[in-house]
Amino acid sequence: MVALPVTLDALDPELRAAVAGSELPAMVDPHPLLHRLRREYRVTEAYGVVSVYRYDDVVTVLRAASSDDRHFPLYRPESVVDEPSFLHRDPPDHTRLRRAVGQRFTTRRVTRLRSFIQQRVDAAIDAIVDGELDLVPALADPLPVAVVCELLGVPVADRAFVGSWPRVQLCCSFEPGALQALADAMAPEAAVPVPDTELRDYFVALVDERGRRPCDDLVSELLGELSVAEVNATVRLLFVAGYENAANLLGPGLLALLRSPAQWAAVAAAPGLVPGAVDEAVRYCAPFPFARRVAATDLDVGGYHIERGQQIIAWIAAANRDPDHFVDPDRFDVHRTANRHLGFGSGVHACLGAPLARMQAEIVFETLTRRLVDPQPGRAAYRMDAFRCLRSLPVRAGFRPA
């Protein structure tokens, strides 16, 4: 048994840059490097942060390590502006807060959202001019924002304002937690991430308004069970995760499907393949390519000893293409069976919004394969951030009426 992970100094320059994060997020395709890291090193360490890449090790970390940054020795409570959401809490608080949200995903609410989504997908196709459509600004970006606004009860009059917010990596900055200390260790001169004040201020005002004038919406219902601070943290988490999950799935997932005309045609001919196609997109594209955890106790992962308090990055994108668990893992295959991907996490912290993101993708995949005729994708453009979210996906196609 090896006592410690491979350290940053043990890697060659290319891999050092990747593990340190200076090159990997900006790459259009990080998988060649992730394959090499998983195959040759298994566990690496950079600036005190341990990274794991293999499927079984990622599962162990997701299930056994903590999401609560207070376990990090350099955690700075004075820098935490607001109550942490259940994303950064462990049971029993996590269980109580998550249950409060989960119980409100009623059949009525989900059915209403399905109709809401379908109308917007059809409207985007109906707006095609001269057979050309950019699927990101027309659909993959605005649809998740519209859906999460509808879920939370954001007033219709406010939705253009909410939809105008620039895309930032809110899931990394709206709850800094231990991130300040981690940033200090990696780059002491760098600015420390702070919560997005526009996002925060808007939802503080919305929660306050619902406290005074309840409506038939999720925020009003949560205020009947949770504290105001807990509701504020919860609605910010739902907004950010609800957007990121779906946007990071729709754009890259559609690109993968469009790049395989035979598979596009198969889904168009057999709509029953749509759920499998969406699951394959989640595996292949990994909407959240990594998850951050902290060891609440000493932890052994794949023969390596991780000390209590160490930060851990579980590379979901690498695990989802582990050849020990997936046949021909770099092939996008809508017919894949036994697809036990980790795209929405695992364990008690598995993504609560996964069914909503999956429903959006299923409606989008089914509608586009049914209505677009001979779609020809243009050159896709990525946003250069950690999630490989698309900025543009132009398509030229004929289209059928709804």
C-alpha positions as CSV (number, residue, x, y, z in Angstrom):
1,M,0.0,0.0,0.0
2,V,1.3,3.4,-0.9
3,A,1.1,5.8,2.1
4,L,0.6,9.1,0.2
5,P,-0.9,10.2,-3.1
6,V,1.5,11.1,-6.0
7,T,2.4,14.7,-5.3
8,L,2.5,17.6,-7.8
9,D,6.3,17.5,-8.1
10,A,6.2,13.8,-9.2
11,L,4.3,14.7,-12.4
12,D,5.7,15.9,-15.7
13,P,5.1,19.6,-16.6
14,E,2.0,18.9,-18.7
15,L,0.3,17.0,-16.0
16,R,1.4,19.4,-13.3
17,A,-0.3,22.2,-15.1
18,A,-3.4,20.1,-15.6
19,V,-3.6,19.0,-11.9
20,A,-3.1,22.5,-10.7
21,G,-6.0,23.6,-12.8
22,S,-4.1,26.1,-15.0
23,E,-4.8,24.2,-18.3
24,L,-7.4,21.5,-17.8
25,P,-10.5,23.7,-17.5
26,A,-9.6,25.7,-20.6
27,M,-9.2,22.6,-22.8
28,V,-11.9,21.8,-25.3
29,D,-11.4,18.1,-24.6
30,P,-9.8,17.3,-21.2
31,H,-10.4,13.6,-21.5
32,P,-7.0,12.6,-22.9
33,L,-5.4,14.1,-19.8
34,L,-8.0,12.6,-17.5
35,H,-7.4,9.2,-19.1
36,R,-3.7,9.5,-18.5
37,L,-4.1,10.6,-14.9
38,R,-6.6,7.8,-14.1
39,R,-4.4,5.2,-15.8
40,E,-0.9,6.2,-14.6
41,Y,-1.4,8.0,-11.3
42,R,-4.8,7.2,-9.9
43,V,-4.5,9.7,-7.0
44,T,-2.6,13.0,-7.2
45,E,-2.0,15.8,-4.8
46,A,-1.5,19.5,-5.6
47,Y,-1.4,22.3,-3.0
48,G,-2.7,19.9,-0.4
49,V,-5.7,19.0,-2.5
50,V,-6.1,15.3,-3.4
51,S,-7.7,14.3,-6.7
52,V,-9.1,10.9,-7.5
53,Y,-10.0,9.7,-11.0
54,R,-11.1,6.1,-11.0
55,Y,-14.8,5.1,-10.8
56,D,-14.6,3.1,-7.6
57,D,-12.4,5.8,-5.9
58,V,-14.8,8.6,-6.9
59,V,-17.7,6.6,-5.5
60,T,-15.9,6.2,-2.3
61,V,-15.2,9.9,-2.0
62,L,-18.7,11.0,-2.9
63,R,-20.2,8.6,-0.3
64,A,-17.6,8.7,2.5
65,A,-16.2,12.3,2.5
66,S,-18.0,15.4,3.7
67,S,-19.4,18.4,1.9
68,D,-19.2,20.6,5.0
69,D,-16.3,23.0,4.7
70,R,-16.1,23.4,8.5
71,H,-14.0,20.2,8.5
72,F,-11.3,22.1,6.6
73,P,-8.6,23.2,9.2
74,L,-8.3,26.7,7.6
75,Y,-12.0,27.3,7.3
76,R,-12.7,31.0,8.0
77,P,-16.2,31.4,9.5
78,E,-15.9,35.1,9.5
79,S,-15.7,35.2,5.7
80,V,-19.0,33.3,5.3
81,V,-21.6,36.0,4.6
82,D,-24.7,33.8,4.7
83,E,-26.1,30.6,6.0
84,P,-24.6,27.7,4.0
85,S,-27.1,25.7,1.9
86,F,-27.6,22.0,2.2
87,L,-24.9,21.6,-0.5
88,H,-22.3,22.3,2.1
89,R,-23.9,20.5,5.1
90,D,-23.9,16.9,6.3
91,P,-26.7,15.0,8.0
92,P,-28.8,15.6,10.0
93,D,-29.0,19.2,8.8
94,H,-28.6,18.2,5.2
95,T,-31.3,15.6,5.5
96,R,-33.8,18.0,7.0
97,L,-33.2,20.8,4.5
98,R,-33.1,18.5,1.5
99,R,-36.3,16.7,2.6
100,A,-38.1,20.1,2.9
101,V,-37.3,20.8,-0.8
102,G,-37.8,17.2,-2.1
103,Q,-41.3,16.9,-0.6
104,R,-42.4,19.9,-2.6
105,F,-41.6,18.4,-6.0
106,T,-45.2,17.3,-6.3
107,T,-46.8,15.6,-9.3
108,R,-48.8,18.8,-10.0
109,R,-45.8,21.0,-9.9
110,V,-43.7,18.7,-12.1
111,T,-46.5,18.3,-14.6
112,R,-46.9,22.0,-14.9
113,L,-43.2,22.4,-15.5
114,R,-43.3,19.7,-18.3
115,S,-45.9,21.7,-20.2
116,F,-44.0,24.9,-19.5
117,I,-40.8,23.4,-20.9
118,Q,-42.5,21.9,-24.0
119,Q,-44.0,25.3,-24.9
120,R,-40.6,27.0,-24.8
121,V,-38.8,24.3,-26.8
122,D,-41.5,24.5,-29.5
123,A,-41.3,28.3,-29.5
124,A,-37.5,28.2,-30.0
125,I,-37.9,26.0,-33.1
126,D,-40.8,28.1,-34.4
127,A,-38.5,31.1,-34.3
128,I,-36.0,29.6,-36.8
129,V,-35.2,32.0,-39.6
130,D,-33.8,30.8,-42.9
131,G,-33.2,27.4,-41.5
132,E,-30.6,28.5,-39.0
133,L,-30.6,28.3,-35.2
134,D,-28.0,28.7,-32.5
135,L,-29.1,26.2,-30.0
136,V,-27.3,27.8,-27.0
137,P,-28.7,31.3,-26.9
138,A,-32.0,30.1,-28.3
139,L,-32.5,27.1,-26.0
140,A,-29.7,25.7,-23.9
141,D,-29.1,28.9,-21.9
142,P,-32.5,30.6,-21.5
143,L,-34.6,27.4,-21.0
144,P,-33.0,26.4,-17.6
145,V,-33.2,29.9,-16.3
146,A,-36.9,30.1,-17.3
147,V,-37.6,26.7,-15.7
148,V,-35.9,27.5,-12.4
149,C,-37.7,30.9,-12.3
150,E,-41.0,29.1,-12.8
151,L,-40.1,26.6,-10.1
152,L,-39.1,29.2,-7.5
153,G,-42.0,31.6,-8.4
154,V,-39.9,34.5,-9.7
155,P,-42.4,37.1,-10.8
156,V,-42.8,37.2,-14.6
157,A,-42.0,40.9,-14.6
158,D,-38.5,40.1,-13.1
159,R,-37.5,37.3,-15.4
160,A,-35.9,39.4,-18.1
161,F,-33.7,40.9,-15.4
162,V,-32.8,37.6,-13.9
163,G,-32.1,36.2,-17.3
164,S,-29.8,39.0,-18.1
165,W,-27.3,38.1,-15.3
166,P,-23.9,37.2,-16.8
167,R,-23.0,33.6,-16.6
168,V,-20.4,33.2,-13.8
169,Q,-19.4,30.1,-12.0
170,L,-21.8,30.8,-9.1
171,C,-21.5,27.3,-7.7
172,C,-17.9,28.0,-6.9
173,S,-18.5,31.6,-5.6
174,F,-21.9,32.0,-4.1
175,E,-21.0,29.9,-1.1
176,P,-17.2,30.4,-0.6
177,G,-16.8,28.4,2.5
178,A,-13.3,26.9,2.6
179,L,-12.6,28.2,-0.9
180,Q,-10.9,31.4,0.5
181,A,-8.2,29.4,2.3
182,L,-7.7,27.1,-0.7
183,A,-7.3,30.2,-2.9
184,D,-4.8,31.7,-0.5
185,A,-2.8,28.5,-0.5
186,M,-2.7,28.3,-4.3
187,A,-2.3,32.0,-5.1
188,P,-2.0,34.3,-2.1
189,E,-2.1,37.4,-4.3
190,A,-5.4,36.4,-6.1
191,A,-8.7,38.0,-5.2
192,V,-10.8,35.8,-3.0
193,P,-14.2,34.8,-4.5
194,V,-17.1,36.6,-2.9
195,P,-20.8,35.8,-3.2
196,D,-22.5,37.3,-6.2
197,T,-24.2,40.3,-4.7
198,E,-26.8,40.7,-7.4
199,L,-27.9,37.1,-7.0
200,R,-27.9,37.4,-3.3
201,D,-29.7,40.7,-3.0
202,Y,-32.4,39.7,-5.5
203,F,-33.3,36.5,-3.6
204,V,-33.1,38.2,-0.2
205,A,-35.7,40.7,-1.5
206,L,-37.9,37.9,-3.0
207,V,-37.9,35.8,0.2
208,D,-38.7,38.9,2.2
209,E,-41.6,39.7,-0.1
210,R,-43.0,36.1,0.1
211,G,-42.7,36.3,3.9
212,R,-45.1,39.3,3.8
213,R,-47.3,38.2,0.9
214,P,-47.2,34.4,0.4
215,C,-48.0,33.0,-3.0
216,D,-48.6,29.5,-4.5
217,D,-44.9,28.9,-5.0
218,L,-42.0,27.0,-3.7
219,V,-40.4,29.9,-1.8
220,S,-43.7,30.6,0.1
221,E,-44.0,26.9,1.0
222,L,-40.5,26.6,2.3
223,L,-41.0,29.7,4.5
224,G,-43.6,27.7,6.3
225,E,-41.0,25.1,7.4
226,L,-37.5,26.6,7.4
227,S,-36.0,29.8,8.8
228,V,-35.6,32.8,6.6
229,A,-31.8,32.3,6.4
230,E,-32.2,28.7,5.4
231,V,-34.7,29.6,2.7
232,N,-32.4,32.3,1.4
233,A,-29.6,29.7,1.1
234,T,-31.8,27.1,-0.4
235,V,-33.3,29.3,-3.1
236,R,-29.9,30.5,-4.2
237,L,-28.7,26.9,-4.4
238,L,-31.7,25.8,-6.4
239,F,-31.3,28.7,-8.8
240,V,-27.6,28.1,-9.4
241,A,-27.7,24.3,-9.5
242,G,-30.9,24.3,-11.5
243,Y,-29.3,26.4,-14.2
244,E,-25.9,24.8,-14.2
245,N,-27.1,21.2,-14.3
246,A,-29.4,21.7,-17.3
247,A,-27.3,24.2,-19.3
248,N,-24.2,22.0,-18.9
249,L,-26.1,19.0,-20.1
250,L,-28.2,20.5,-23.0
251,G,-25.5,22.2,-25.0
252,P,-22.7,19.5,-24.9
253,G,-25.4,16.7,-25.0
254,L,-27.0,18.1,-28.2
255,L,-23.5,18.5,-29.7
256,A,-22.6,14.9,-29.0
257,L,-25.9,13.7,-30.6
258,L,-25.6,16.0,-33.6
259,R,-22.1,14.8,-34.3
260,S,-23.5,11.3,-34.8
261,P,-26.1,11.5,-37.5
262,A,-26.9,7.8,-37.3
263,Q,-27.7,8.1,-33.6
264,W,-29.7,11.2,-34.2
265,A,-31.7,9.3,-36.8
266,A,-32.1,6.3,-34.4
267,V,-33.6,8.6,-31.7
268,A,-35.8,10.3,-34.2
269,A,-37.2,6.9,-35.4
270,A,-37.6,5.5,-31.9
271,P,-38.5,8.1,-29.3
272,G,-38.3,5.4,-26.7
273,L,-34.5,5.8,-26.9
274,V,-34.7,9.4,-25.6
275,P,-34.3,8.5,-21.9
276,G,-31.2,6.4,-22.7
277,A,-29.8,9.1,-24.9
278,V,-30.1,11.6,-22.1
279,D,-28.4,9.3,-19.6
280,E,-25.6,8.8,-22.1
281,A,-25.3,12.5,-22.5
282,V,-25.0,12.8,-18.7
283,R,-22.3,10.2,-18.7
284,Y,-20.4,11.4,-21.7
285,C,-20.5,15.1,-21.0
286,A,-20.6,15.2,-17.2
287,P,-22.5,18.4,-16.4
288,F,-20.5,18.8,-13.3
289,P,-17.1,17.3,-14.2
290,F,-15.9,17.3,-10.6
291,A,-17.2,17.5,-7.0
292,R,-15.3,19.0,-4.1
293,R,-15.3,17.2,-0.7
294,V,-13.3,17.4,2.5
295,A,-12.2,14.4,4.6
296,A,-14.1,14.6,7.9
297,T,-11.9,11.7,9.2
298,D,-8.8,9.9,7.9
299,L,-9.8,8.1,4.7
300,D,-8.2,5.3,2.7
301,V,-9.0,5.6,-1.0
302,G,-7.6,3.1,-3.5
303,G,-4.7,2.3,-1.3
304,Y,-3.9,5.9,-0.5
305,H,-4.2,7.6,2.9
306,I,-6.0,10.9,2.9
307,E,-5.7,12.8,6.2
308,R,-8.6,14.4,8.1
309,G,-9.2,17.9,6.8
310,Q,-7.8,17.5,3.4
311,Q,-9.7,18.8,0.4
312,I,-10.6,16.2,-2.2
313,I,-11.6,16.6,-5.9
314,A,-13.6,13.7,-7.2
315,W,-13.3,13.8,-11.0
316,I,-16.7,12.6,-12.1
317,A,-15.8,13.2,-15.8
318,A,-12.9,10.8,-15.5
319,A,-15.0,8.2,-13.6
320,N,-17.7,8.3,-16.2
321,R,-15.2,7.1,-18.8
322,D,-13.4,4.5,-16.7
323,P,-12.9,1.5,-19.1
324,D,-13.2,-0.8,-16.1
325,H,-16.9,0.2,-15.9
326,F,-17.9,1.3,-19.4
327,V,-17.3,-0.5,-22.6
328,D,-15.7,1.8,-25.3
329,P,-16.1,4.7,-22.9
330,D,-15.2,7.5,-25.4
331,R,-18.0,6.5,-27.7
332,F,-21.3,8.3,-27.4
333,D,-23.9,5.5,-27.6
334,V,-27.6,6.0,-27.1
335,H,-28.1,2.3,-27.0
336,R,-25.7,1.8,-24.0
337,T,-27.2,-0.3,-21.2
338,A,-26.4,-0.6,-17.5
339,N,-25.3,3.0,-17.7
340,R,-24.4,3.5,-14.0
341,H,-22.8,6.9,-14.5
342,L,-22.0,9.3,-11.7
343,G,-23.0,12.4,-13.6
344,F,-25.4,13.5,-10.9
345,G,-23.3,12.3,-8.0
346,S,-23.8,9.5,-5.6
347,G,-24.7,9.0,-2.0
348,V,-26.7,11.4,0.2
349,H,-25.4,14.4,-1.8
350,A,-26.6,13.1,-5.1
351,C,-28.1,15.9,-7.1
352,L,-31.7,16.7,-5.9
353,G,-32.4,18.5,-9.2
354,A,-31.4,15.6,-11.4
355,P,-35.0,14.6,-12.4
356,L,-35.7,18.2,-13.4
357,A,-32.5,18.5,-15.5
358,R,-33.2,15.1,-17.0
359,M,-36.8,16.0,-17.9
360,Q,-35.7,19.2,-19.7
361,A,-33.1,17.2,-21.7
362,E,-35.7,14.5,-22.6
363,I,-38.2,17.1,-23.9
364,V,-35.4,18.9,-25.8
365,F,-34.0,15.7,-27.3
366,E,-37.4,14.3,-28.3
367,T,-38.7,17.6,-29.8
368,L,-35.5,18.4,-31.8
369,T,-35.1,14.9,-33.2
370,R,-38.8,15.0,-34.2
371,R,-38.9,18.5,-35.6
372,L,-35.5,19.2,-37.1
373,V,-34.9,17.8,-40.6
374,D,-31.3,16.8,-41.6
375,P,-29.6,19.1,-39.0
376,Q,-26.1,20.1,-39.8
377,P,-24.1,21.5,-36.9
378,G,-21.7,24.3,-37.4
379,R,-18.6,25.0,-35.4
380,A,-19.3,24.9,-31.6
381,A,-17.7,27.3,-29.3
382,Y,-17.0,26.6,-25.6
383,R,-17.0,28.9,-22.7
384,M,-13.5,28.6,-21.2
385,D,-14.4,27.5,-17.7
386,A,-14.4,24.4,-15.6
387,F,-17.7,23.0,-16.8
388,R,-17.1,23.0,-20.6
389,C,-20.4,24.7,-21.2
390,L,-21.1,25.7,-24.7
391,R,-21.3,29.4,-25.8
392,S,-22.5,28.6,-29.3
393,L,-23.9,25.7,-31.2
394,P,-25.1,26.8,-34.7
395,V,-27.3,24.4,-36.6
396,R,-28.7,24.6,-40.1
397,A,-31.8,22.4,-40.7
398,G,-35.3,22.2,-42.1
399,F,-38.0,21.8,-39.6
400,R,-41.5,20.3,-39.2
401,P,-44.4,22.0,-37.5
402,A,-45.2,21.0,-33.9
